[in-house]
């Protein structure tokens, strides 16, 4: 019997494993990096061991330190979670050699399947050699052999960029997984990402727990997942299950794993087998009514599975809430998560590794939480999840919450006609500014006035008026639609707002404002954190910044300045780049790493590099000046001198 489990991971998955362990009476041990010293998973564990350092390479990828931590804390088993060392056969062997129970597949199975190149060979598929790629093979996908989560993946549509993308994928894979091996495979356009959850014991039983669809992806990382995968024929579903079971039996597999496919034109193409628990495992749990972590623990203890899994029922959908800005090329966001609140209800589940007040940093994945909804039918589950997310209160860094709501309500997703190119086609419409921001700014201004008048009391209300005419109060906010100037005054008839003929102010406190807009009463809940203001309504949320009365001249930069779009680390600069170098528009100049992903900073125009402040290894904050490009003067147009 297992009595104490160390989770060799962090964040949401560590908290998820701890929850099941507590229910089973098993003690828990966390490991934490220096930035995670006060993280939720560190606080929730019964014991915690420090891994000195900040980067994954210094901490969560140090298998030797994690094994020592397990022994020091008295754990008798190690659960790897997902990502980091979860598919590292060497780490699995080190755990076993230390006399600990490994809650995962045998190292031999990991070696056979965790490397995508070897997995394809086992399934009779030969990867494409990078040196053999020709124009006729394009587009191709460069892919990390280890790990997952979209890291170390690049689509190449022009042969001239293959070498550059191979180098970028290797660097990203090495940073995320400690393994820089990459390979090349044909890229299938407009395919659906479908996978099969398997669970196997040491007694010959292999469960194929239905299908999942994970086609909504950005940067090859899943965003929305559901079970079962909709619209598959019974014949294709049976074929997928048979291939998944065959892959498990071919490696004498034990524990939880996922076999992934790309489905196009009714044909399934094997992608890989993930020898670990998946981020999206909750949708399978909800449909089958099981706890996959509890079953992992039972299998690790040597217990047999029942001959067949429970029958599935209903439909479940999961959405990943990320601290990122989809409207700005999915740029990761950092800062304090002031509030994360999701309405509770039947069939609603929230898995998170964050709590109110936690700091979202640059070193790890930007996922804040996973929201899951179950219902008897797909349409009901999708509607429920969209409503839950719409009513959630997420205050802090910019997130993809609005994108998720619009994605779930998009006709293409509603009709199950989506594929992996969904965001490539629809991102502009899904990230368009929300209507009603100017009314939200009015609500923010009234709440601010109430707070100042009542010294921040949440119950005292905005009031008071003068017999004599007075100048209107003015407040300015910056939002996605630009600057909003709000003017209002208090009269004997109540508070009146200029420029809002269809709006009547009914009530205002420091944290809630009630307005009648076009004859309909609506409530605006307001959260204020310094100069950032969050306004939540039943139909959407808005984030505003108080506009400074007197802008700081130091905030201005000369034309052509390249600013860091996020905090991160400069990992490299273009070869030979130096002040005086000629550059072309769109040329990658600087690469930043943030939240385990690489981000390119490119020349905004053709011209000359006049300054270079970035250097490999340098830590930069958002807005830091990296380089300056002076655009080339437009070519003079000669006038025709012919008489």
C-alpha positions in Angstrom: 0.0 0.0 0.0 1.1 3.5 -0.8 1.1 5.8 2.2 2.9 9.0 1.0 3.1 10.4 -2.5 5.5 13.1 -3.8 4.3 14.8 -6.9 7.2 15.7 -9.2 5.4 18.7 -10.6 3.7 22.0 -9.8 0.6 24.0 -10.2 -2.8 22.6 -11.2 -1.7 18.9 -11.7 0.0 18.8 -8.3 -3.1 20.1 -6.7 -5.2 17.6 -8.7 -3.2 14.6 -7.5 -3.2 15.9 -3.9 -7.0 16.1 -3.9 -7.3 12.4 -4.7 -4.6 11.4 -2.2 -6.4 13.3 0.6 -9.6 11.4 -0.3 -7.7 8.1 -0.1 -5.9 9.0 3.2 -2.5 9.2 1.5 0.0 11.9 2.7 1.3 14.4 0.1 4.7 15.9 -0.6 5.3 18.9 -2.9 8.5 20.1 -4.4 8.8 23.8 -5.2 11.1 26.2 -7.0 12.0 29.6 -5.4 9.2 31.4 -7.4 6.8 28.7 -6.2 7.6 29.0 -2.5 4.1 30.3 -1.7 2.3 28.7 -4.6 -1.0 26.9 -4.0 0.5 23.4 -4.5 3.2 24.2 -2.0 0.6 25.3 0.6 -1.8 22.4 0.0 0.8 19.6 0.5 1.4 18.0 3.9 5.1 18.6 3.4 7.1 20.5 0.9 10.8 20.4 -0.2 12.6 23.3 -1.9 14.3 22.9 -5.2 16.8 25.8 -5.3 16.5 28.0 -8.4 13.9 29.4 -10.7 14.1 27.9 -14.2 12.7 24.4 -15.0 16.3 23.3 -15.8 17.4 24.2 -12.2 14.3 22.7 -10.5 11.5 20.6 -11.9 13.8 19.0 -14.5 16.3 17.9 -11.8 15.4 14.3 -11.3 18.2 13.7 -8.9 17.0 16.5 -6.6 13.4 15.2 -6.8 14.4 11.7 -5.8 16.4 13.1 -2.8 13.4 15.2 -1.9 11.1 12.1 -1.8 13.5 10.2 0.4 14.1 13.1 2.7 10.3 13.6 3.2 9.6 9.9 3.7 7.5 9.5 0.6 7.2 5.9 -0.7 5.9 6.8 -4.2 6.3 9.4 -6.9 3.6 10.7 -9.3 5.1 12.6 -12.2 2.1 14.6 -13.3 2.4 15.8 -16.9 5.1 17.8 -18.6 8.6 18.1 -17.1 9.9 14.6 -16.3 6.7 12.7 -16.7 7.9 11.0 -19.9 11.5 10.6 -18.9 12.5 6.9 -18.7 15.8 7.8 -16.9 13.8 9.6 -14.1 11.4 6.6 -13.8 14.4 4.3 -13.3 16.0 6.6 -10.8 12.7 6.5 -8.8 12.5 2.7 -8.9 16.2 2.3 -8.1 15.7 4.4 -5.0 13.2 1.9 -3.7 10.2 4.1 -4.4 7.0 3.3 -6.2 6.7 4.8 -9.7 3.1 5.8 -10.5 3.4 5.5 -14.2 4.3 3.0 -17.0 7.4 0.9 -17.0 10.5 2.7 -18.1 10.7 0.4 -21.1 7.2 1.5 -22.2 8.2 5.1 -21.8 11.3 4.5 -24.0 9.2 2.8 -26.6 6.5 5.5 -26.8 7.6 8.7 -25.1 9.9 9.4 -28.0 7.6 10.2 -30.9 10.2 9.0 -33.4 10.5 5.6 -31.8 6.7 5.4 -31.3 6.2 5.9 -35.0 8.7 3.2 -35.8 6.9 0.8 -33.5 3.6 1.6 -35.3 5.3 1.0 -38.7 5.7 4.7 -39.6 9.0 6.2 -40.8 9.6 9.9 -39.8 10.7 12.2 -42.6 14.5 13.1 -42.4 15.0 16.8 -42.2 17.8 16.6 -44.8 15.4 14.9 -47.3 12.6 17.6 -47.1 11.9 19.1 -50.5 9.4 21.7 -51.8 7.1 18.9 -52.7 6.9 17.8 -49.0 5.7 21.1 -47.7 4.1 22.0 -45.5 5.8 20.0 -42.8 5.7 20.0 -39.0 8.9 20.2 -36.9 8.1 18.5 -33.6 9.9 17.7 -30.4 10.5 14.0 -29.9 9.9 14.2 -26.2 7.2 16.0 -24.1 4.1 17.7 -25.4 1.9 20.7 -24.8 2.8 22.2 -28.2 6.3 23.1 -27.2 9.1 22.5 -29.7 6.6 22.5 -32.6 6.8 24.6 -35.8 4.9 24.6 -39.1 7.2 25.1 -42.1 5.6 26.3 -45.3 8.8 27.6 -47.0 11.9 25.5 -47.4 14.2 28.5 -46.7 12.9 28.6 -43.1 13.4 24.9 -42.2 16.8 25.3 -40.7 15.8 28.3 -38.6 12.6 26.5 -37.3 14.6 23.3 -36.5 17.0 25.3 -34.3 14.1 27.1 -32.6 12.2 23.9 -31.9 15.4 22.2 -30.5 16.0 25.1 -28.2 12.4 25.2 -26.9 12.3 21.4 -26.5 15.6 21.4 -24.6 14.3 24.1 -22.2 10.9 22.5 -21.6 11.9 18.8 -21.5 15.6 18.6 -21.1 15.7 16.8 -24.5 16.4 18.7 -27.7 15.6 15.9 -30.2 13.2 17.0 -32.9 11.9 15.3 -36.1 9.9 16.3 -39.2 6.6 14.9 -40.4 4.0 15.9 -43.1 1.6 18.5 -41.9 -2.0 17.6 -42.5 -4.2 20.7 -43.1 -7.7 20.8 -41.6 -7.5 17.7 -39.6 -9.2 16.9 -36.3 -7.1 16.0 -33.2 -8.7 12.9 -31.7 -7.3 10.8 -28.9 -8.1 7.7 -26.9 -7.6 7.4 -23.2 -6.2 4.1 -22.1 -5.6 2.5 -18.7 -3.8 -0.8 -18.2 -2.9 -2.9 -15.2 -0.2 -5.5 -14.7 -2.6 -8.4 -15.1 -3.4 -8.0 -18.9 -6.4 -5.8 -18.7 -6.4 -2.7 -21.0 -9.2 -0.2 -21.0 -10.0 2.1 -23.9 -11.9 4.9 -22.3 -13.7 6.4 -25.3 -12.5 9.3 -27.4 -11.7 12.9 -26.9 -11.6 15.8 -29.5 -8.9 18.4 -28.9 -9.0 20.2 -32.2 -9.2 23.8 -30.9 -5.6 24.6 -30.5 -3.3 27.6 -30.5 0.4 27.1 -31.2 -0.3 23.4 -31.3 -1.4 23.5 -27.7 -4.9 22.4 -26.8 -7.4 25.0 -25.6 -10.8 23.3 -25.7 -11.3 19.5 -25.3 -14.4 17.3 -25.1 -15.5 13.7 -24.7 -16.6 11.9 -26.6 -15.3 13.2 -29.9 -18.4 14.2 -31.8 -19.3 13.1 -35.3 -17.1 10.0 -35.7 -18.6 7.0 -37.4 -18.9 3.8 -35.3 -16.4 2.1 -37.6 -13.8 4.9 -37.1 -14.4 4.9 -33.4 -13.8 1.2 -33.2 -10.7 1.5 -35.3 -9.2 4.2 -33.0 -9.9 2.1 -29.9 -8.3 -1.0 -31.5 -5.2 0.9 -32.5 -4.9 2.4 -29.0 -5.2 -1.0 -27.3 -2.7 -2.5 -29.7 -0.2 0.3 -28.9 -0.6 -0.4 -25.2 -0.2 -4.2 -25.5 2.8 -3.8 -27.8 4.7 -2.1 -25.0 3.4 -4.1 -22.0 1.9 -0.8 -20.9 0.7 -0.1 -17.3 -1.1 2.9 -16.0 -2.7 5.8 -17.7 -1.8 6.9 -21.3 -3.2 8.6 -24.3 -2.9 7.6 -28.0 -3.3 10.6 -30.3 -4.5 10.7 -33.9 -5.1 13.2 -36.6 -8.4 12.5 -38.4 -8.8 13.8 -41.9 -11.3 12.7 -44.6 -12.4 9.8 -42.4 -8.9 8.4 -42.0 -6.9 8.3 -38.7 -3.2 9.1 -38.8 -1.2 8.0 -35.7 0.5 10.9 -34.1 2.0 9.7 -30.8 1.4 8.1 -27.5 1.7 10.1 -24.3 2.8 7.9 -21.5 1.3 9.9 -18.8 -1.9 11.5 -17.6 -3.2 14.3 -19.9 -4.2 17.8 -19.0 -7.7 17.0 -20.5 -8.3 13.9 -18.4 -11.2 15.5 -16.5 -13.6 15.2 -19.5 -13.0 11.4 -19.5 -13.5 11.3 -15.8 -16.8 13.1 -16.0 -18.2 11.0 -18.8 -17.2 7.7 -17.3 -17.7 8.6 -13.6 -14.2 7.6 -12.5 -11.1 9.1 -10.9 -8.2 8.4 -13.1 -5.6 9.4 -10.5 -7.1 7.0 -8.0 -7.0 4.2 -10.6 -3.3 5.1 -11.3 -2.6 4.6 -7.7 -4.4 1.3 -7.6 -2.5 0.0 -10.6 0.8 1.2 -9.1 -0.1 -0.8 -6.0 -0.5 -3.9 -8.2 -4.3 -4.1 -7.9 -6.2 -5.4 -11.0 -8.7 -3.4 -12.9 -12.2 -4.7 -13.4 -12.6 -6.6 -16.7 -14.4 -3.6 -18.3 -14.7 0.1 -17.6 -18.0 1.7 -16.5 -20.4 2.6 -19.3 -20.0 6.2 -20.5 -22.9 8.7 -20.1 -23.4 12.2 -21.3 -20.9 14.7 -22.6 -18.2 16.8 -21.0 -16.3 19.9 -22.3 -13.2 21.5 -20.9 -11.7 24.9 -21.5 -8.2 26.0 -20.5 -8.0 29.5 -19.0 -4.7 31.0 -19.8 -3.0 34.2 -18.7 -2.4 35.4 -22.3 -3.7 37.9 -24.8 -5.0 36.2 -27.9 -5.4 39.5 -29.7 -1.7 40.1 -29.4 -0.4 36.9 -30.8 -1.2 34.9 -27.7 1.4 36.9 -25.7 1.7 35.4 -22.1 0.7 37.8 -19.3 2.1 38.2 -15.8 1.1 39.9 -12.7 -1.0 39.3 -9.6 -4.2 37.2 -9.9 -6.4 39.2 -7.7 -9.5 37.1 -8.1 -10.5 33.9 -9.7 -14.1 33.0 -9.1 -16.2 30.6 -11.2 -19.9 30.0 -10.5 -20.6 26.6 -8.8 -23.3 24.3 -10.1 -24.3 20.8 -10.9 -21.9 19.3 -13.5 -19.4 22.2 -13.1 -15.8 21.6 -12.1 -12.8 23.9 -11.8 -9.2 22.5 -11.6 -6.7 25.1 -10.7 -3.2 25.6 -9.2 -3.8 29.3 -8.4 -5.6 31.2 -5.7 -6.5 34.9 -5.2 -3.4 36.9 -4.6 -1.0 34.5 -6.3 1.7 36.0 -8.6 1.7 34.7 -12.2 5.4 34.7 -13.3 7.4 34.1 -16.4 9.0 30.7 -15.8 6.1 28.3 -16.3 3.0 27.5 -18.3 0.5 30.4 -18.3 -2.5 28.1 -17.6 -4.5 29.4 -14.6 -7.3 26.8 -14.5 -9.4 24.3 -16.4 -13.2 24.8 -16.3 -15.2 21.6 -17.1 -18.9 21.2 -17.6 -20.9 17.9 -17.9 -24.4 17.5 -19.2 -26.6 14.8 -20.8 -25.9 16.1 -24.3 -23.1 18.0 -26.1 -25.2 21.1 -26.8 -26.2 21.3 -23.1 -22.6 20.9 -21.9 -21.3 23.5 -24.3 -24.0 26.0 -23.3 -23.3 25.4 -19.6 -19.6 25.9 -19.9 -20.0 29.1 -22.0 -22.3 30.5 -19.3 -20.0 29.5 -16.5 -17.1 31.2 -18.1 -19.1 34.3 -19.0 -20.1 34.8 -15.4 -16.6 34.0 -14.0 -14.7 36.8 -12.3 -11.1 36.8 -13.4 -9.2 39.9 -12.1 -5.5 40.3 -12.8 -3.5 39.6 -16.0 -5.2 39.6 -19.3 -6.7 36.1 -20.1 -8.3 34.2 -22.9 -11.7 34.0 -21.1 -13.6 36.0 -23.7 -12.1 34.0 -26.5 -13.2 30.8 -24.9 -16.8 32.0 -24.5 -16.9 33.1 -28.2 -15.3 29.8 -29.3 -17.9 27.7 -27.5 -20.7 29.7 -29.1 -19.2 29.8 -32.6 -21.4 28.1 -35.2 -18.5 25.9 -36.4 -17.8 24.6 -33.0 -21.5 24.2 -32.2 -22.0 22.0 -35.2 -18.8 20.0 -34.5 -17.3 21.1 -37.8 -14.1 22.4 -36.3 -10.5 21.4 -37.1 -7.1 22.3 -35.9 -7.1 25.4 -38.2 -10.1 26.9 -36.3 -8.2 29.8 -34.7 -6.2 30.5 -37.9 -9.5 31.2 -39.6 -11.5 32.9 -36.9 -9.1 34.6 -34.5 -9.9 38.2 -35.6 -13.6 37.9 -35.1 -13.1 36.0 -31.8 -10.9 38.7 -30.4 -12.8 41.8 -31.6 -13.5 44.4 -28.9 -16.6 43.8 -26.8 -19.5 46.3 -27.3 -20.5 48.4 -24.3 -17.1 49.3 -23.0 -18.1 53.0 -22.7 -20.9 52.1 -20.4 -18.5 49.9 -18.4 -16.3 53.0 -18.1 -19.2 54.9 -16.7 -19.9 52.2 -14.1 -16.2 52.3 -13.1 -16.3 56.1 -12.7 -19.4 55.9 -10.5 -18.0 53.2 -8.4 -14.8 55.2 -7.9 -16.8 58.2 -6.9 -18.8 56.1 -4.4 -15.6 54.7 -3.0 -14.0 58.2 -2.5 -17.2 59.6 -1.0 -17.7 56.7 1.4 -14.1 55.9 2.2 -14.3 52.6 0.4 -17.4 51.2 2.2 -19.1 48.5 0.1 -22.6 49.4 1.3 -22.7 53.2 1.4 -24.0 54.7 -1.8 -23.2 57.6 -4.0 -25.3 60.6 -3.2 -25.5 64.3 -2.4 -26.4 67.1 -4.7 -26.0 70.9 -4.9 -28.6 73.6 -5.5 -26.1 75.6 -7.4 -24.8 74.4 -10.8 -21.5 72.7 -10.6 -18.8 71.5 -13.0 -19.2 67.9 -14.0 -16.8 65.3 -12.5 -14.4 63.9 -15.2 -12.7 60.5 -15.2 -10.8 59.0 -18.1 -10.1 55.3 -18.8 -8.2 53.4 -21.4 -9.7 50.2 -22.8 -9.5 48.1 -25.9 -11.7 50.5 -27.8 -9.5 53.5 -26.9 -9.9 56.3 -24.4 -13.2 56.9 -22.7 -13.9 60.3 -21.0 -16.7 60.0 -18.5 -18.5 63.2 -17.3 -21.2 63.1 -14.7 -22.8 65.4 -12.1 -25.0 64.9 -9.1 -28.3 66.9 -9.1 -31.5 66.9 -7.1 -32.8 64.4 -9.7 -29.9 61.9 -9.1 -26.6 61.3 -10.8 -26.7 62.3 -14.5 -24.0 61.2 -17.0 -23.3 63.4 -20.0 -23.3 61.7 -23.4 -25.4 58.7 -22.3 -28.9 59.6 -23.3 -30.2 56.0 -23.0 -28.6 55.4 -19.5 -30.1 56.2 -16.2 -28.1 55.8 -13.0 -30.1 53.8 -10.4 -27.6 53.0 -7.7 -23.8 53.1 -7.1 -21.6 51.7 -4.4 -17.8 51.2 -4.4 -18.2 47.6 -5.8 -21.5 47.5 -7.7 -23.4 49.9 -10.0 -26.9 49.5 -11.3 -27.8 51.2 -14.5 -30.8 51.3 -16.7 -29.5 50.9 -20.3 -32.0 51.3 -23.1 -34.8 50.6 -20.6 -33.2 47.4 -19.2 -31.7 47.3 -15.7 -28.2 45.8 -15.5 -25.7 45.3 -12.7 -22.0 46.1 -13.1 -19.7 44.6 -10.5 -16.5 46.6 -10.1 -13.1 45.5 -8.8 -10.3 48.0 -8.5 -6.6 47.2 -8.1 -4.4 50.3 -8.3 -5.1 51.9 -11.7 -6.5 48.7 -13.2 -10.3 48.3 -13.0 -12.3 45.2 -13.8 -16.0 45.5 -14.6 -18.1 42.3 -14.7 -21.6 42.0 -16.1 -23.9 39.0 -16.9 -23.1 39.5 -20.6 -19.3 40.0 -20.4 -16.3 41.5 -18.7 -14.2 44.6 -19.3 -10.7 45.6 -18.2 -9.9 49.3 -18.0 -6.9 51.4 -16.9 -7.2 54.8 -15.4 -5.7 57.2 -17.8 -3.0 59.4 -16.2 -3.8 63.1 -16.0 -0.3 64.0 -17.0 1.6 61.4 -19.1 5.2 60.7 -18.2 7.5 61.9 -21.0 9.9 59.1 -20.0 7.3 56.6 -21.3 7.8 57.8 -24.9 10.1 55.9 -27.3 11.6 56.9 -30.6 10.1 55.5 -33.7 11.3 51.9 -34.5 11.8 51.0 -30.9 11.4 47.2 -30.2 9.9 46.7 -26.8 9.6 43.5 -24.8 5.9 42.4 -25.1 6.2 40.4 -21.9 8.7 39.8 -19.1 11.2 37.0 -20.0 14.7 36.0 -20.8 16.6 36.8 -24.0 17.7 33.4 -25.3 19.4 34.6 -28.4 19.8 37.3 -31.0 20.1 37.0 -34.8 23.5 35.9 -35.9 25.9 38.8 -36.6 23.4 41.4 -35.4 25.0 44.6 -34.1 24.4 48.3 -34.3 24.8 49.4 -37.9 23.4 46.1 -39.3 21.0 46.3 -42.2 17.7 44.5 -41.5 14.6 43.8 -43.5 10.9 44.1 -42.4 9.8 41.0 -40.6 13.3 39.7 -40.0 13.6 37.9 -36.6 16.1 39.9 -34.4 15.6 38.8 -30.8 14.1 35.7 -29.2 12.5 35.8 -25.8 11.6 32.9 -23.6 8.6 33.3 -21.3 6.4 30.6 -19.8 8.3 27.8 -21.5 7.6 29.2 -25.0 9.9 31.1 -27.3 8.7 34.4 -28.8 10.3 36.3 -31.7 10.8 40.0 -31.9 11.0 41.0 -35.6 12.1 44.2 -37.4 9.1 46.5 -37.9 10.5 47.8 -41.2 13.5 47.6 -43.4 16.4 49.8 -42.4 19.3 50.0 -40.0 19.7 48.7 -36.5 20.8 51.8 -34.6 20.8 50.3 -31.0 20.8 46.8 -29.5 20.2 46.5 -25.8 19.3 42.8 -25.7 21.9 40.2 -24.9 21.5 36.4 -24.4 20.7 35.6 -20.8 19.4 39.0 -19.9 16.1 39.2 -17.9 13.8 41.9 -19.2 10.5 43.3 -18.0 7.5 44.1 -20.1 8.2 47.3 -22.1 11.9 47.0 -21.9 13.8 48.5 -24.9 15.4 45.7 -26.8 16.6 47.4 -30.0 15.9 50.3 -32.3 15.5 50.1 -36.1 15.7 53.2 -38.1 13.5 52.7 -41.2 15.1 53.3 -44.5 14.1 56.5 -46.2 11.7 55.9 -49.1 13.4 55.9 -52.5 13.2 59.3 -54.2 10.9 59.4 -57.2 12.6 60.9 -60.2 10.5 63.3 -62.3 10.4 62.9 -66.0 12.5 65.8 -67.4 11.4 65.1 -71.0 9.9 68.3 -72.4 
